[in-house]
Amino acid sequence: MIVANLYGPMDLRMEDLPIPVAGRNQVLVKVRASGICGSDVNSYTGRTYEGTFPYIPGHEWSGEVQAVGDAVTTLKKGDRVVGETVVGCGVCEKCKAGVNPNFCRNPTVYGFQTKAPGAFGQYVLRDESNLSKLPSSLTYDQGALIEPLSVAYHAVWGLAGGVQPTDTVVIFGGGPVGLFALAVVKGSRARAITIDPIDMRRELALKLGADHVVDPVKQDATQEVLRLTGGHGADLALEASGSDDARSRLFDVVDGSSRVVMIGQTQMKKIPVEMEKLVAKGLTVKGAQGSPGMFPRTIAFMQRNPSDLTAMISHHFALGSAKEAMDLASQRTGSVKVILTV
């Protein structure tokens, strides 16, 4: 099979490897669509080192079951599936306590570890327990969006406690996760304000239902949010940009007794914030990691959501053009979601 193997920053190599064989509890899946995530871009460009080189990237994907092991009972050849990224070891104290597998002492992280190849290849091998069926009503492209959508769904419903139609939510970042968060928020009929400096992404936010968009380059984002909320601030702030400026404003744009969920990555930077506002406003602040247990609900949401979330897929590339796809995704301003079609 053909795979794209990442050996280090800017060193993505197309290789020919043997097709793996499914063990007793394993499932061999032919990849159909695989999305490029910002974390893939970060490793590719050397901005951060998300994985352990060399490894095959690709954790946002969908595919078709080709073969199953003798002990597999819930899947069969021809089923359409998606797979989760982080799997806990099941034996450490965190796993036994039922904690998010992202905090497992020895997690398997597909698409970021040499031992756990991702879906930038023609086939992937997964344990049965790691897979969810993709309904026939959803396309393979939609399936490749389930993982990033699940991250947004977890931020809103798993961490923030959900939203009401009477809530106002401010979303920093109009990249894929920020736009997915917008879709989840609008699915509950709350008012949404999206902040992003890129014209294309603000336009897409409006297409997906944003009530207001803010250009932080031309406008003071804090003052604009306060103006739109009658001077009070939002009920929930979702930070999905990883921007230093966005994180510095989080406590300024929310009302008293409100919630803040931080999803984006700032590459371990220390950012000055006015911590007293967290205390004075009685805020609840949470950091988001992954989407534990959210795949079934996310798939159901994708089925029922009236907006076309594939609108954020800006480009398709063949697997053989994975390097060109990564180069484009690295530009950020020229794309939103890039999909490898396998």
Buried (B, 14 or more C-beta within 10 A) or exposed (E): BBBBBBEEBEEBEBEEBEEBEBBEBBBBBBBBBBBBBBBBBBBBBEBEEBBEBBBBBBBBBBBBBBBBBEEBEEBEEEBBBBBBBBBBBEEBEBBEEEBBBBBBEEBBBBBBBEEBBBBBBBBBBBBBEBBBBBEEEBBBBBBBBBBBBBBBBBBBBBBBEBBEEEBBBBBBBBBBBBBBBBBBBBBBEBBBBBBBBBEBBBBBBBEBBBBBBBBBEEBEBBEBBBEBBEEBBBBBBBBBBBBBBBBBBBBBBBBEEBBBBBBBBBEEEEEEBEEEBBEEBEBBBBEBBBBBBBBEBBBEBBEEBEEEBEEBBBBEBEBEBBBBBBBBBBEEEBBBBBBBBB
